[in-house]
């Protein structure tokens, strides 16, 4: 079961796609969002959730004070689940704006015109190799606001992501078989 951990939609249960996604565990999300809250990186933020799956990361951010979120998911089934979760969270956080985009992360980034303050990049552990992650990060850089934070989630066995010019590694943390890398705009 996946749920919103805290904020205005706290304890709301989210629907998770029945196949093809790997939701970020509550333990990892709790730690991640505790850090984001402590660094005051959520209040009023424009959030981008690439490879959104159920949308749990973006929706947690909205519950905790982010202003808007774009959720990008190419799987029609997962995107439909994310849309359902967006509607559920909107009831608890009516002022927040969220939109699900049914397309690839790279296609979205080619077309996007918004400057994002906070980005979650959580591709499948299998099927999206390190070179593809690096290419997506390079497309992302022009879409980042000054002082933006990018959180990259990969399998703990994955190497540190190759960051393009414009992003600097801030820190990393491992949680069992999951690793998070935090990067900021340089």
ABEGO torsion letter per residue (X at the ends): XBBBABEAABGBBBBBBABGBBBBBAAAAAAAAAAAAAAGAABGBBBBBBGAEAGAAAAAAAAAGBABBBBBBABAAAAAAAAAAAAAAAAABAABBBBBBBBBAAAAAAABABBBABBBBBBBABGBBAAAAAAAAAAAAAABBBGBBBBBBBBAABBBBBBBBGBBBABBBBBEABBBBBBBBX
